[in-house]
Protein backbone atom coordinates (compact mmCIF):
# COMPACT_ATOMS: atom_id res chain seq x y z
CA UNK A 1 0.00 0.00 0.00
CA UNK A 2 1.44 3.38 -1.01
CA UNK A 3 1.81 6.29 1.41
CA UNK A 4 -0.82 8.93 0.58
CA UNK A 5 0.77 11.76 2.57
CA UNK A 6 2.14 14.60 0.43
CA UNK A 7 5.88 15.01 0.16
CA UNK A 8 7.38 17.60 2.57
CA UNK A 9 8.29 19.93 -0.27
CA UNK A 10 4.72 20.00 -1.52
CA UNK A 11 3.40 20.65 1.98
CA UNK A 12 5.78 23.57 2.44
CA UNK A 13 4.77 24.97 -0.94
CA UNK A 14 1.11 25.04 0.10
CA UNK A 15 1.85 26.91 3.36
CA UNK A 16 1.84 30.70 2.76
CA UNK A 17 4.96 32.50 3.88
CA UNK A 18 4.47 34.97 6.71
CA UNK A 19 3.99 38.54 5.52
CA UNK A 20 6.68 40.78 6.99
CA UNK A 21 4.49 43.86 6.49
CA UNK A 22 1.84 42.42 8.81
CA UNK A 23 4.36 41.80 11.61
CA UNK A 24 5.57 45.40 11.85
CA UNK A 25 4.23 47.72 14.52
CA UNK A 26 2.91 51.19 13.71
CA UNK A 27 6.24 52.93 14.29
CA UNK A 28 8.12 50.05 12.68
CA UNK A 29 6.02 50.55 9.57
CA UNK A 30 6.73 54.29 9.72
CA UNK A 31 10.48 53.63 9.81
CA UNK A 32 10.13 51.25 6.88
CA UNK A 33 8.27 53.85 4.81
CA UNK A 34 10.67 56.66 5.69
CA UNK A 35 13.74 54.67 4.69
CA UNK A 36 12.22 54.17 1.25
CA UNK A 37 11.23 57.83 0.81
CA UNK A 38 13.59 60.08 -1.23
CA UNK A 39 11.74 63.13 0.14
CA UNK A 40 12.62 62.08 3.68
CA UNK A 41 16.33 61.71 2.90
CA UNK A 42 16.55 65.01 1.01
CA UNK A 43 14.74 66.97 3.72
CA UNK A 44 16.69 65.20 6.47
CA UNK A 45 20.02 66.19 4.93
CA UNK A 46 18.84 69.79 4.61
CA UNK A 47 17.63 69.83 8.22
CA UNK A 48 20.90 68.26 9.41
CA UNK A 49 22.91 70.99 7.69
CA UNK A 50 20.71 73.66 9.27
CA UNK A 51 21.05 72.12 12.73
CA UNK A 52 24.83 71.94 12.48
CA UNK A 53 24.86 75.62 11.50
CA UNK A 54 22.70 76.39 14.52
CA UNK A 55 24.58 74.39 17.13
CA UNK A 56 28.11 74.11 15.68
CA UNK A 57 28.53 77.21 13.51
CA UNK A 58 32.32 76.90 13.75
CA UNK A 59 32.12 74.06 11.23
CA UNK A 60 30.85 76.50 8.61
CA UNK A 61 32.40 79.86 9.55
CA UNK A 62 35.43 80.17 11.78
CA UNK A 63 35.01 83.81 12.84
CA UNK A 64 31.70 85.11 14.22
CA UNK A 65 30.64 88.54 12.97
CA UNK A 66 30.50 89.79 16.57
CA UNK A 67 34.19 89.09 17.16
CA UNK A 68 36.56 92.02 17.54
CA UNK A 69 37.90 93.10 14.16
CA UNK A 70 35.56 90.79 12.22
CA UNK A 71 33.75 93.72 10.58
CA UNK A 72 35.27 96.55 8.58
CA UNK A 73 33.20 99.50 7.40
CA UNK A 74 35.46 99.75 4.35
CA UNK A 75 33.83 96.52 3.14
CA UNK A 76 30.27 97.65 3.89
CA UNK A 77 27.69 96.60 1.26
CA UNK A 78 30.34 95.01 -0.94
CA UNK A 79 28.64 92.70 -3.42
CA UNK A 80 29.44 88.99 -3.87
CA UNK A 81 32.74 88.27 -5.57
CA UNK A 82 35.08 85.39 -6.28
CA UNK A 83 36.82 85.94 -2.93
CA UNK A 84 33.61 86.38 -0.92
CA UNK A 85 30.74 84.55 -2.57
CA UNK A 86 28.09 86.14 -0.35
CA UNK A 87 29.54 89.63 -0.08
CA UNK A 88 29.40 91.82 3.03
CA UNK A 89 26.60 93.22 5.17
CA UNK A 90 25.71 96.87 5.64
CA UNK A 91 28.00 96.88 8.69
CA UNK A 92 30.97 95.47 6.77
CA UNK A 93 30.66 91.95 8.21
CA UNK A 94 31.06 88.85 6.12
CA UNK A 95 27.57 87.89 4.94
CA UNK A 96 28.25 84.16 5.03
CA UNK A 97 29.41 84.31 8.66
CA UNK A 98 26.41 86.48 9.54
CA UNK A 99 23.81 84.09 8.14
CA UNK A 100 25.60 81.06 9.64
CA UNK A 101 25.80 82.52 13.13
CA UNK A 102 22.30 83.95 12.78
CA UNK A 103 20.91 80.45 12.20
CA UNK A 104 21.13 79.50 15.85
CA UNK A 105 18.99 82.40 17.06
CA UNK A 106 16.07 81.42 14.86
CA UNK A 107 16.39 77.63 15.05
CA UNK A 108 16.88 77.43 18.82
CA UNK A 109 13.80 79.57 19.43
CA UNK A 110 11.79 77.42 17.01
CA UNK A 111 12.89 74.20 18.74
CA UNK A 112 12.06 75.55 22.21
CA UNK A 113 8.67 76.82 21.02
CA UNK A 114 7.92 73.48 19.37
CA UNK A 115 8.77 71.60 22.57
CA UNK A 116 6.59 73.96 24.61
CA UNK A 117 3.62 73.80 22.24
CA UNK A 118 3.83 70.00 21.99
CA UNK A 119 3.85 69.62 25.78
CA UNK A 120 0.89 71.97 26.15
CA UNK A 121 -0.99 70.62 23.15
CA UNK A 122 -0.55 66.95 24.04
CA UNK A 123 -1.42 67.49 27.71
CA UNK A 124 -4.51 69.64 27.17
CA UNK A 125 -5.68 67.73 24.11
CA UNK A 126 -5.37 64.41 25.94
CA UNK A 127 -7.29 65.66 28.97
CA UNK A 128 -10.04 67.17 26.83
CA UNK A 129 -10.41 64.19 24.52
CA UNK A 130 -10.13 61.44 27.13
CA UNK A 131 -12.26 62.80 29.97
CA UNK A 132 -14.72 64.86 27.91
CA UNK A 133 -17.60 66.57 29.67
CA UNK A 134 -16.76 69.62 31.79
CA UNK A 135 -13.00 69.21 31.26
CA UNK A 136 -13.42 69.17 27.51
CA UNK A 137 -15.73 72.21 27.61
CA UNK A 138 -13.33 74.34 29.65
CA UNK A 139 -10.24 73.44 27.61
CA UNK A 140 -12.09 73.86 24.31
CA UNK A 141 -13.41 77.31 25.27
CA UNK A 142 -9.94 78.47 26.34
CA UNK A 143 -8.55 77.15 23.05
CA UNK A 144 -11.23 79.02 21.11
CA UNK A 145 -10.37 82.24 22.94
CA UNK A 146 -6.71 81.95 21.94
CA UNK A 147 -7.73 81.05 18.39
CA UNK A 148 -9.51 84.39 18.22
CA UNK A 149 -6.20 86.23 18.73
CA UNK A 150 -4.19 86.74 15.52
CA UNK A 151 -0.87 84.94 15.93
CA UNK A 152 1.56 87.59 14.68
CA UNK A 153 -0.47 90.54 15.98
CA UNK A 154 -0.81 89.00 19.43
CA UNK A 155 2.89 88.14 19.61
CA UNK A 156 3.73 91.64 18.38
CA UNK A 157 1.72 93.27 21.18
CA UNK A 158 2.98 91.00 23.94
CA UNK A 159 6.64 91.24 22.92
CA UNK A 160 6.40 95.03 22.90
CA UNK A 161 5.70 94.83 26.64
CA UNK A 162 9.05 93.20 27.43
CA UNK A 163 11.93 95.68 27.74
CA UNK A 164 14.49 92.90 27.16
CA UNK A 165 13.66 90.64 24.23
CA UNK A 166 15.82 87.52 24.16
CA UNK A 167 15.49 83.81 23.43
CA UNK A 168 13.33 83.17 26.49
CA UNK A 169 10.88 86.04 26.08
CA UNK A 170 10.40 85.30 22.37
CA UNK A 171 9.94 81.60 23.15
CA UNK A 172 7.40 82.36 25.88
CA UNK A 173 5.26 84.58 23.67
CA UNK A 174 5.34 82.29 20.62
CA UNK A 175 4.47 79.30 22.81
CA UNK A 176 1.58 81.24 24.34
CA UNK A 177 0.01 81.72 20.91
CA UNK A 178 1.17 78.54 19.17
CA UNK A 179 -0.29 75.63 21.16
CA UNK A 180 -3.91 75.80 20.04
CA UNK A 181 -3.70 73.85 16.76
CA UNK A 182 -1.83 70.96 18.41
CA UNK A 183 -4.42 70.83 21.19
CA UNK A 184 -7.30 70.48 18.74
CA UNK A 185 -5.52 67.84 16.68
CA UNK A 186 -4.57 65.84 19.77
CA UNK A 187 -8.10 66.09 21.17
CA UNK A 188 -9.64 64.70 17.99
CA UNK A 189 -7.07 61.92 17.79
CA UNK A 190 -7.65 60.94 21.43
CA UNK A 191 -11.42 60.84 20.96
CA UNK A 192 -10.95 58.38 18.08
CA UNK A 193 -8.38 56.29 19.95
CA UNK A 194 -10.26 55.92 23.23
CA UNK A 195 -13.05 54.07 21.38
CA UNK A 196 -10.67 51.30 20.30
CA UNK A 197 -11.18 47.72 21.55
CA UNK A 198 -7.81 47.57 23.32
CA UNK A 199 -8.77 50.58 25.44
CA UNK A 200 -12.06 48.88 26.43
CA UNK A 201 -10.10 45.73 27.24
CA UNK A 202 -7.73 47.70 29.47
CA UNK A 203 -10.66 49.20 31.35
CA UNK A 204 -12.25 45.75 31.70
CA UNK A 205 -9.21 44.36 33.52
CA UNK A 206 -9.19 47.31 35.92
CA UNK A 207 -6.50 49.56 34.45
CA UNK A 208 -6.52 53.12 35.77
CA UNK A 209 -6.83 56.30 33.76
CA UNK A 210 -3.15 57.19 34.06
CA UNK A 211 -2.04 53.75 32.84
CA UNK A 212 -4.45 53.79 29.90
CA UNK A 213 -3.40 57.32 28.88
CA UNK A 214 0.31 56.55 29.17
CA UNK A 215 0.24 53.06 27.67
CA UNK A 216 -2.45 53.28 25.00
CA UNK A 217 -3.87 56.74 24.37
CA UNK A 218 -0.80 58.94 23.86
CA UNK A 219 1.26 56.40 21.91
CA UNK A 220 -1.58 55.76 19.47
CA UNK A 221 -2.78 59.37 19.16
CA UNK A 222 0.38 61.43 18.89
CA UNK A 223 1.26 60.66 15.26
CA UNK A 224 -0.68 63.63 13.75
CA UNK A 225 0.87 65.91 16.37
CA UNK A 226 4.38 64.83 15.34
CA UNK A 227 3.64 65.78 11.74
CA UNK A 228 2.06 69.11 12.65
CA UNK A 229 4.88 69.95 15.08
CA UNK A 230 7.54 69.28 12.44
CA UNK A 231 5.81 71.57 9.97
CA UNK A 232 5.17 74.09 12.74
CA UNK A 233 8.87 74.23 13.62
CA UNK A 234 9.57 75.75 10.24
CA UNK A 235 6.68 78.17 10.70
CA UNK A 236 8.09 79.32 14.04
CA UNK A 237 11.41 80.10 12.36
CA UNK A 238 9.55 82.35 9.95
CA UNK A 239 7.53 83.86 12.81
CA UNK A 240 10.66 84.75 14.79
CA UNK A 241 12.26 86.35 11.73
CA UNK A 242 9.05 88.29 11.07
CA UNK A 243 8.85 89.64 14.62
CA UNK A 244 12.52 90.61 14.56
CA UNK A 245 12.00 92.32 11.23
CA UNK A 246 9.10 94.29 12.73
CA UNK A 247 11.35 95.47 15.57
CA UNK A 248 10.02 93.44 18.53
CA UNK A 249 12.41 90.49 18.31
CA UNK A 250 16.16 90.37 18.69
CA UNK A 251 18.10 93.61 18.91
CA UNK A 252 21.66 94.50 17.97
CA UNK A 253 24.40 93.43 18.61
CA UNK A 254 22.66 90.04 18.24
CA UNK A 255 23.05 88.45 14.80
CA UNK A 256 19.71 87.30 13.40
CA UNK A 257 18.16 86.59 10.00
CA UNK A 258 15.33 89.00 10.74
CA UNK A 259 17.78 91.82 11.52
CA UNK A 260 19.68 91.14 8.29
CA UNK A 261 16.46 91.31 6.28
CA UNK A 262 15.42 94.53 8.04
CA UNK A 263 18.79 96.14 7.28
CA UNK A 264 18.75 95.06 3.65
CA UNK A 265 15.18 95.94 2.64
CA UNK A 266 15.91 99.56 1.68
CA UNK A 267 19.46 99.01 0.43
CA UNK A 268 18.26 96.28 -1.93
CA UNK A 269 16.38 98.91 -3.93
CA UNK A 270 19.62 100.86 -4.24
CA UNK A 271 21.29 97.97 -6.04
CA UNK A 272 22.64 96.00 -3.08
CA UNK A 273 20.32 93.05 -3.73
CA UNK A 274 22.43 90.55 -1.80
CA UNK A 275 21.69 92.30 1.52
CA UNK A 276 18.06 91.19 1.24
CA UNK A 277 18.09 88.16 -1.04
CA UNK A 278 20.70 86.08 0.81
CA UNK A 279 19.20 86.16 4.35
CA UNK A 280 15.68 85.86 2.94
CA UNK A 281 16.78 82.81 0.92
CA UNK A 282 18.16 81.16 4.04
CA UNK A 283 14.82 81.68 5.79
CA UNK A 284 12.89 80.24 2.83
CA UNK A 285 15.13 77.18 2.48
CA UNK A 286 15.04 76.47 6.22
CA UNK A 287 11.26 76.72 6.47
CA UNK A 288 10.87 74.62 3.33
CA UNK A 289 13.19 71.93 4.73
CA UNK A 290 11.06 71.39 7.82
CA UNK A 291 7.84 71.48 5.80
CA UNK A 292 9.19 68.79 3.45
CA UNK A 293 10.25 66.70 6.44
CA UNK A 294 6.75 67.06 7.85
CA UNK A 295 5.25 66.00 4.52
CA UNK A 296 7.47 62.90 4.51
CA UNK A 297 6.33 62.02 8.04
CA UNK A 298 2.70 62.57 7.05
CA UNK A 299 3.03 60.23 4.08
CA UNK A 300 4.62 57.55 6.27
CA UNK A 301 2.05 57.85 9.06
CA UNK A 302 -1.03 58.01 6.83
CA UNK A 303 -1.52 54.95 4.58
CA UNK A 304 -3.94 56.92 2.37
CA UNK A 305 -1.01 59.02 1.08
CA UNK A 306 1.04 55.99 -0.04
Buried (B, 14 or more C-beta within 10 A) or exposed (E): EEEEEEEEEEEEEEEEEEEEEEEBEEEEBBEBBBEEBEBBEBBBEBBEBBBBBBEEBEEBBEEBBBEEEBBEEEBBBBBBEEEBEBBBBBBBBBBBBBBBBBBBBBBBBBBBBBBBBBEBBBBBBBBBBBBBEEBBEEBBEBBEEBBEBEBEEBBBEBBBEBEEBBBEBBBBBBBBBBBBBBBBBBBBBBBEBBEEEEBEEBEEEEBEEEEBBEBBBBEBBBBBBBBBBBBBBBBBBBBBBBBBBBBBBBEEEBBBBBBBBBBBEEBBEEEBBBBBEBBBEBBEEBBEBBBBBBBBBBBBBEEEEE
